[in-house]
Amino acid sequence: SGKTLLAALAQAHYGKSFTERSLPASLKYSTAAWMNAARAAIGAAVFVVDDFLITGNAAEDAKTMEKVEAIARAQHNGATRRGLSRDGSMAGGGAAPRSLLMITGEVLPRGHSLRTRLLVAEMHNRLAIDLTPHKALARSGVYAGTMAAFLVWLAPRLHEVQQGLPERVAKVIEGLRGNVKGDDRTLLLLAEIAVGTALFLEFATDAGLRTDVAAEVK
């Protein structure tokens, strides 16, 4: 359907070497502990986890669901799993994941509580547009270069932007309430994406790259 390619294009904003065949992690081959540690290390960036699939093997599928729950809850709660080592000392923990988690797959996680921590975008049909030109732009570094330019633009404004984020997000949530079905977590996720999009369009407008819709999204 093109979901892995779309996710790869998002990931390519953080490095032109990322493609649908070279993503940061896979639920099949990566452990939850490694993924959370990697996400804590890379900081504020997209982190794609590919291959959320159900095989029909009860034991394997249970392990996959446990991985999804571990990384999704760490994303929402800002904490990693902690426990005791064999000698009784504290183990695990470490820095909390700060990256934007993006999971591609064929199924949804089980459990209402877990799903309310996620924003699900379902793709029922293959994309009708040709993404080949976008793949070429990503491979040539255009996407990563755009992200670099955005960060240069954001750096001197960062404190002001951070101070104003709660008010902007709250304003969007109020606009969504009553018009969008979902609990407070869902509204918060939608609002944060909307505010992030508006901020990027502000950059694009200042850079002379976009003038038509930026003002409407604020």
Disulfide bonds with the S-S distance in Angstrom:
none
